[in-house]
Amino acid sequence: MPGRTLPTLTKAEVESHSSEKSCYVTVGTNVYDVTDFLDSHPGGADLILDYAGKDIGEILKDEDSHAHSDAAYEVLDDSLVGFLVAQKLAPNGQDQKNAGDLQINEKVATTVHPRTGMSCEEDLSKDTDLTQDYKTHKFLDLNRPLLMQVWYGGFSKEFYLDQVHRPRHYKGGASAPLFGNFLEPLSLTPWWVVPLLWLPADAYGTYLAAQGFQSYATLAASWLLGVFIWTLVEYILHRFLFHLDYYLPDNRASITLHFLLHGVHHYLPMDKYRLVMPPTLFLVLATPFWKLAHTLFSFNWHLATAIYCGGIFGYVMYDMTHYFLHHQNLPLWYKGLKKYHLAHHFLDYELGFGVTSAFWDRIFNTELPTAGKTK
């Protein structure tokens, strides 16, 4: 389901709700209205009112003073009414400069992810409490290899999709274990591997293709056509393969494959070693496109190769862009694109499938409603 919009409140606004007629509490940046729960609290309403308008994170964890069951956390989940912010943004976005790259002005100025409470770039580096997260959600234990937990978890598709799109942040920004065995290194790819491996090969392929062209202008036009075709392929793969989501068959094989292809990235979006495509997966996906290009343009091998090489260059730029959108402070002209892509992760994962550009999102009506338009 797309993220619903909840308001943001300042600390003073939360503290003003400190009576039995309106009782708010916070846990981190989440704000909860527990007014209707006062009379139902096993320890009496006064225990809650003592913390009215305050953060109850520590007391919830303090088993010596008052142990809380899973039901207590479920009550909180159902009572979420907003998110705590240091200050509210002006409608014209004047304070946006210091608010982080996920603050979105104008009509979605105070929109944050309703299930995570993430509203600014600083939130992307806050470590998840691994033990508490597993205790609360009963999904994946980030202390143990993830893939087999998905395979043996017995999760319904609905539960899996809800949980995998609640971003977590593994301790210290490191990589959570995926396989937990000799296959683990194959799932970890530093960003520089992509240009190091594929740009020399792409340059050589372009050189071979050039032997069949009478002019560099025609070669360049064919190569640029490949780059343009890649932008459409990027959109199609992201939307219809990586985000198959609600068309996903409801069985463990399909769910595990979804997690391996793209789910793990949405679950741990700031994992810098699972942001670019591993070489093995790239070869699996690139080989059919090589055959497709040379089938469609079977009348001219050199033309097909030039278009294909342009597409490979487009892919390399896509993977580099994807990495830097997550992990680098970008020049001014890229900041809008960064906001756009991070909103795909933390606002609404069912929109915003373009990574290098929002062009095809506009064409196919899947554009995220961010104020900063991307090119």
C-alpha positions as CSV (number, residue, x, y, z in Angstrom):
1,M,0.0,0.0,0.0
2,P,1.3,3.5,-0.7
3,G,2.5,5.5,2.3
4,R,-0.2,7.6,3.9
5,T,0.6,11.2,4.9
6,L,0.8,12.0,8.7
7,P,1.5,15.4,10.2
8,T,4.7,16.4,12.0
9,L,4.6,17.9,15.5
10,T,7.2,19.9,17.5
11,K,8.1,18.8,21.0
12,A,6.1,21.7,22.4
13,E,3.0,20.6,20.5
14,V,3.4,17.0,21.8
15,E,3.8,18.3,25.4
16,S,0.6,20.2,25.1
17,H,-1.3,16.9,24.8
18,S,-0.6,15.9,28.4
19,S,-4.1,15.4,30.0
20,E,-6.6,12.6,30.2
21,K,-8.6,14.3,27.5
22,S,-5.7,14.2,25.0
23,C,-2.6,12.2,25.9
24,Y,0.3,11.9,23.5
25,V,3.6,10.0,24.0
26,T,6.6,9.5,21.8
27,V,9.1,6.8,21.0
28,G,12.0,8.3,19.1
29,T,10.4,10.4,16.4
30,N,7.1,8.6,16.4
31,V,4.1,10.3,18.1
32,Y,1.2,8.2,19.5
33,D,-2.2,9.2,20.8
34,V,-2.9,6.9,23.7
35,T,-5.9,8.7,25.1
36,D,-8.3,5.9,24.3
37,F,-6.0,3.4,26.0
38,L,-5.8,5.2,29.4
39,D,-8.6,3.3,31.0
40,S,-7.5,0.0,29.5
41,H,-3.9,0.2,30.7
42,P,-3.3,-2.7,33.2
43,G,-1.3,-0.5,35.5
44,G,-3.9,2.3,35.5
45,A,-4.2,5.6,33.7
46,D,-1.9,7.4,36.1
47,L,1.2,5.5,35.0
48,I,0.7,6.7,31.4
49,L,-0.2,10.2,32.5
50,D,3.1,10.5,34.3
51,Y,4.7,10.3,30.9
52,A,2.1,12.3,29.0
53,G,3.8,14.4,26.4
54,K,7.1,12.7,26.9
55,D,9.2,9.9,25.4
56,I,8.4,6.4,26.7
57,G,11.2,4.5,24.9
58,E,13.3,3.8,28.0
59,I,10.4,2.8,30.2
60,L,9.1,0.4,27.6
61,K,12.5,-1.4,27.7
62,D,12.8,-1.3,31.5
63,E,11.7,-4.8,32.4
64,D,12.5,-4.3,36.1
65,S,10.0,-1.4,36.5
66,H,7.3,-2.5,34.1
67,A,7.6,-5.3,31.6
68,H,5.6,-4.7,28.4
69,S,4.1,-7.4,26.3
70,D,4.0,-7.5,22.5
71,A,0.4,-6.4,22.8
72,A,1.6,-3.1,24.2
73,Y,3.7,-2.4,21.1
74,E,0.7,-3.4,18.9
75,V,-1.4,-0.8,20.7
76,L,1.3,1.8,19.9
77,D,1.4,0.8,16.2
78,D,-2.3,1.4,16.0
79,S,-2.1,4.7,17.7
80,L,0.5,6.4,15.5
81,V,-0.7,10.0,14.7
82,G,2.4,11.8,13.5
83,F,6.2,12.4,13.7
84,L,8.3,14.5,15.9
85,V,10.5,17.2,14.3
86,A,12.8,19.9,15.7
87,Q,10.9,22.6,13.7
88,K,8.4,22.7,11.0
89,L,9.3,23.7,7.5
90,A,7.8,26.9,6.1
91,P,5.4,26.2,3.2
92,N,7.8,27.9,0.7
93,G,10.7,25.6,1.8
94,Q,12.8,28.4,3.2
95,D,14.3,26.2,5.9
96,Q,14.8,23.3,3.6
97,K,18.6,23.9,3.3
98,N,19.3,22.5,6.7
99,A,16.5,20.0,6.9
100,G,18.1,17.1,5.0
101,D,17.7,15.6,1.6
102,L,14.4,13.8,2.3
103,Q,12.5,16.9,3.4
104,I,10.0,17.7,0.6
105,N,8.4,21.1,0.4
106,E,5.2,22.6,-0.9
107,K,2.3,20.0,-1.0
108,V,4.3,17.2,0.6
109,A,6.4,19.4,2.9
110,T,5.7,17.3,6.1
111,T,5.4,13.9,4.5
112,V,7.5,11.2,6.1
113,H,7.4,7.5,5.9
114,P,4.5,6.5,8.2
115,R,6.0,3.1,9.2
116,T,9.5,4.2,9.8
117,G,9.4,7.8,11.0
118,M,12.2,8.7,8.6
119,S,12.0,12.3,7.5
120,C,15.5,13.5,6.8
121,E,18.9,12.3,5.7
122,E,20.2,12.0,9.2
123,D,17.6,9.3,9.8
124,L,19.3,7.1,7.2
125,S,22.2,6.5,9.4
126,K,20.5,5.7,12.7
127,D,21.2,2.1,13.6
128,T,18.2,-0.2,14.0
129,D,17.9,-1.8,17.4
130,L,18.3,-5.3,16.0
131,T,17.0,-7.2,19.0
132,Q,14.0,-4.9,19.5
133,D,13.2,-4.9,15.8
134,Y,12.9,-8.6,15.7
135,K,11.0,-8.8,18.9
136,T,8.5,-6.2,17.7
137,H,8.0,-7.3,14.1
138,K,8.7,-11.0,14.1
139,F,10.3,-10.7,10.6
140,L,14.0,-11.1,10.2
141,D,16.7,-11.3,12.8
142,L,19.5,-9.1,11.4
143,N,22.0,-10.9,13.6
144,R,21.6,-14.1,11.5
145,P,21.9,-14.9,7.8
146,L,18.8,-13.4,6.1
147,L,18.1,-15.5,3.0
148,M,17.3,-18.7,4.8
149,Q,15.1,-16.8,7.3
150,V,13.1,-15.7,4.3
151,W,13.0,-19.2,2.9
152,Y,11.9,-20.9,6.1
153,G,10.0,-18.0,7.6
154,G,6.6,-19.1,6.3
155,F,5.7,-15.4,5.6
156,S,2.6,-14.5,3.7
157,K,3.2,-12.3,0.7
158,E,1.2,-9.5,2.4
159,F,3.3,-9.6,5.6
160,Y,6.6,-9.9,3.7
161,L,5.9,-6.9,1.4
162,D,4.8,-4.8,4.4
163,Q,8.0,-5.6,6.3
164,V,10.6,-5.6,3.5
165,H,9.6,-2.0,2.7
166,R,10.1,-0.8,6.2
167,P,13.8,0.3,5.9
168,R,16.2,-0.8,8.5
169,H,19.8,0.3,9.1
170,Y,22.3,-2.3,10.0
171,K,24.8,-1.4,12.8
172,G,27.5,1.0,11.7
173,G,26.4,0.9,8.1
174,A,28.0,-2.5,7.6
175,S,26.4,-5.3,5.6
176,A,24.0,-7.7,7.3
177,P,24.7,-11.4,6.6
178,L,22.8,-12.6,3.6
179,F,24.1,-16.2,3.0
180,G,26.3,-16.7,6.0
181,N,28.6,-19.0,4.1
182,F,31.1,-19.1,1.2
183,L,28.6,-17.4,-1.0
184,E,28.6,-14.2,1.1
185,P,31.4,-12.5,-0.8
186,L,29.5,-12.9,-4.1
187,S,26.7,-10.7,-2.7
188,L,29.0,-7.8,-1.8
189,T,30.1,-5.5,-4.6
190,P,32.0,-2.2,-4.1
191,W,30.8,0.5,-6.4
192,W,34.1,0.8,-8.2
193,V,33.9,-2.8,-9.5
194,V,31.2,-1.8,-12.0
195,P,33.2,0.7,-14.0
196,L,36.5,-1.2,-13.6
197,L,35.0,-4.4,-15.1
198,W,32.5,-3.1,-17.7
199,L,33.9,0.2,-19.1
200,P,37.0,-1.5,-20.7
201,A,34.8,-4.3,-22.1
202,D,32.3,-1.7,-23.4
203,A,35.1,0.4,-25.0
204,Y,36.4,-2.7,-26.8
205,G,33.0,-3.6,-28.0
206,T,32.5,-0.1,-29.3
207,Y,35.9,-0.3,-31.1
208,L,34.8,-3.6,-32.8
209,A,31.4,-2.0,-33.8
210,A,33.2,1.0,-35.2
211,Q,34.9,-1.2,-37.9
212,G,31.5,-1.5,-39.7
213,F,30.7,2.3,-39.8
214,Q,31.8,4.7,-42.5
215,S,31.5,7.7,-40.2
216,Y,31.9,8.4,-36.5
217,A,28.7,10.4,-36.5
218,T,26.6,7.4,-37.5
219,L,28.5,5.3,-34.9
220,A,27.8,8.0,-32.2
221,A,24.1,8.2,-33.2
222,S,23.7,4.4,-32.9
223,W,25.6,4.3,-29.6
224,L,23.5,7.2,-28.1
225,L,20.3,5.3,-29.3
226,G,21.5,2.5,-27.1
227,V,21.9,4.8,-24.1
228,F,18.4,6.1,-24.6
229,I,17.0,2.5,-25.0
230,W,18.7,1.7,-21.7
231,T,16.7,4.4,-19.8
232,L,13.5,2.6,-20.8
233,V,15.0,-0.8,-19.9
234,E,16.0,0.7,-16.5
235,Y,12.5,1.8,-15.9
236,I,10.9,-1.5,-17.1
237,L,13.3,-3.7,-15.0
238,H,12.8,-1.6,-11.9
239,R,9.0,-1.4,-12.1
240,F,8.1,-4.8,-13.5
241,L,10.9,-7.1,-12.3
242,F,12.4,-5.7,-9.1
243,H,9.0,-4.3,-8.0
244,L,6.8,-7.2,-9.1
245,D,5.5,-6.9,-5.6
246,Y,1.7,-7.4,-5.7
247,Y,1.8,-9.6,-8.7
248,L,4.3,-11.8,-6.9
249,P,3.1,-15.4,-6.4
250,D,2.4,-16.1,-2.8
251,N,5.0,-18.9,-2.2
252,R,8.3,-19.0,-0.5
253,A,10.3,-19.5,-3.7
254,S,9.0,-16.3,-5.3
255,I,9.3,-14.3,-2.1
256,T,12.9,-15.5,-1.6
257,L,13.8,-14.6,-5.2
258,H,12.2,-11.2,-4.7
259,F,14.2,-10.6,-1.6
260,L,17.4,-11.6,-3.3
261,L,16.8,-9.5,-6.4
262,H,15.6,-6.2,-4.8
263,G,13.9,-6.8,-1.5
264,V,17.1,-6.8,0.5
265,H,17.9,-3.4,-1.0
266,H,14.7,-1.9,0.2
267,Y,15.1,-3.6,3.6
268,L,18.6,-2.3,4.0
269,P,18.8,0.7,1.6
270,M,22.0,2.2,3.0
271,D,24.1,-1.0,2.6
272,K,26.8,0.3,0.4
273,Y,27.9,-3.1,-0.8
274,R,24.5,-4.2,-2.1
275,L,23.7,-1.0,-4.0
276,V,25.3,-2.0,-7.4
277,M,24.7,-5.1,-9.4
278,P,27.0,-8.0,-8.7
279,P,28.9,-9.1,-11.8
280,T,27.3,-12.6,-11.8
281,L,23.8,-11.1,-11.8
282,F,24.8,-8.6,-14.5
283,L,25.9,-11.4,-16.8
284,V,22.7,-13.2,-16.2
285,L,20.6,-10.2,-17.2
286,A,22.9,-8.8,-19.9
287,T,23.2,-12.0,-22.0
288,P,19.6,-12.1,-23.2
289,F,19.8,-8.4,-24.2
290,W,22.9,-9.2,-26.3
291,K,21.0,-11.9,-28.1
292,L,17.9,-9.7,-28.4
293,A,19.9,-6.8,-30.0
294,H,21.6,-9.1,-32.5
295,T,18.2,-10.7,-33.3
296,L,16.5,-7.3,-33.9
297,F,19.4,-6.0,-35.9
298,S,20.5,-9.3,-37.5
299,F,21.0,-7.5,-40.8
300,N,24.0,-5.5,-39.4
301,W,26.2,-7.0,-36.6
302,H,28.1,-3.8,-36.1
303,L,25.0,-1.7,-35.7
304,A,23.6,-4.1,-33.1
305,T,26.9,-4.1,-31.2
306,A,27.1,-0.3,-31.2
307,I,23.5,0.0,-29.8
308,Y,24.2,-2.7,-27.3
309,C,27.4,-1.0,-26.1
310,G,25.6,2.3,-25.7
311,G,23.1,0.4,-23.5
312,I,25.9,-1.1,-21.4
313,F,27.3,2.4,-20.9
314,G,23.9,3.6,-19.8
315,Y,23.7,0.7,-17.3
316,V,27.2,1.7,-15.8
317,M,26.0,5.3,-15.4
318,Y,22.8,4.0,-13.8
319,D,24.7,1.9,-11.2
320,M,27.1,4.7,-10.4
321,T,24.2,7.2,-10.1
322,H,22.3,4.8,-7.8
323,Y,25.3,4.4,-5.5
324,F,26.0,8.1,-5.3
325,L,22.4,9.0,-4.7
326,H,22.5,7.0,-1.6
327,H,26.0,7.8,-0.3
328,Q,27.4,11.0,-1.6
329,N,26.8,14.7,-1.2
330,L,26.0,15.7,-4.8
331,P,26.3,18.9,-6.8
332,L,23.3,21.2,-6.9
333,W,21.9,19.8,-10.1
334,Y,21.8,16.3,-8.7
335,K,20.1,17.1,-5.3
336,G,16.6,17.0,-6.8
337,L,17.3,13.6,-8.2
338,K,18.6,12.4,-4.9
339,K,15.4,13.6,-3.1
340,Y,13.4,11.9,-5.8
341,H,15.1,8.5,-5.4
342,L,15.2,8.5,-1.6
343,A,11.5,9.4,-1.6
344,H,11.0,6.1,-3.6
345,H,12.5,4.3,-0.6
346,F,11.1,6.2,2.3
347,L,7.9,7.7,1.0
348,D,6.2,5.5,-1.6
349,Y,7.9,2.5,-3.2
350,E,5.1,2.1,-5.7
351,L,6.1,5.3,-7.5
352,G,9.4,6.8,-8.7
353,F,11.0,3.9,-10.7
354,G,13.4,6.1,-12.6
355,V,16.8,6.3,-11.0
356,T,18.9,8.3,-13.6
357,S,15.8,10.3,-14.6
358,A,12.1,10.7,-13.9
359,F,11.4,10.9,-17.7
360,W,9.7,7.6,-18.0
361,D,7.8,8.1,-14.7
362,R,6.2,11.1,-16.3
363,I,5.4,9.2,-19.5
364,F,3.8,6.3,-17.6
365,N,2.2,8.3,-14.8
366,T,4.3,6.9,-11.9
367,E,6.1,10.1,-11.0
368,L,6.5,10.9,-7.3
369,P,4.9,14.2,-6.2
370,T,8.1,15.8,-5.0
371,A,8.4,19.5,-5.3
372,G,11.9,19.5,-6.8
373,K,11.4,18.3,-10.4
374,T,14.1,16.1,-11.9
375,K,15.2,16.1,-15.5
